[in-house]
Amino acid sequence: MVEETKKWKARNLRYKKPIVKDLNIDRIQEDLWEIQEACEEVRWYYRLR
């Protein structure tokens, strides 16, 4: 029974998604560009007021 539990746990580990799936330099740069664009839009909006 203990052996079956170990096998079941090991099998389930294979199907877990990685924690840092999107933690790579390309994704980080893309996110930063999107944040920068959003900040520029806000800055532009407040400059017009």
C-alpha positions in Angstrom: 0.0 0.0 0.0 2.8 2.4 0.8 4.5 1.5 -2.5 1.3 2.4 -4.4 1.1 5.7 -2.6 4.6 6.5 -3.6 3.9 5.6 -7.2 0.8 7.7 -7.2 2.6 10.8 -5.8 5.5 10.4 -8.3 3.0 10.1 -11.2 1.1 13.2 -10.1 4.3 15.2 -9.9 4.8 14.8 -13.7 1.6 16.6 -14.4 2.1 19.7 -12.2 2.7 22.9 -14.0 6.0 24.6 -13.2 5.9 27.5 -10.8 8.0 29.8 -13.0 6.6 28.9 -16.4 6.6 32.5 -17.6 9.7 33.6 -15.8 12.1 34.2 -18.6 13.8 37.3 -19.9 11.6 37.6 -23.0 8.4 37.5 -20.9 9.7 39.9 -18.3 10.8 42.4 -21.1 7.4 42.1 -22.7 5.6 42.8 -19.4 7.8 45.8 -18.7 7.1 47.2 -22.2 3.3 46.9 -21.5 3.7 48.6 -18.2 5.7 51.4 -19.7 3.1 51.9 -22.4 0.3 52.1 -19.8 2.3 54.7 -17.8 2.9 56.7 -21.0 -0.8 56.8 -21.7 -1.6 58.0 -18.2 1.1 60.6 -18.4 -0.2 61.8 -21.8 -3.7 62.0 -20.4 -2.7 64.1 -17.5 -0.6 66.4 -19.6 -3.7 67.3 -21.6 -5.7 68.3 -18.6 
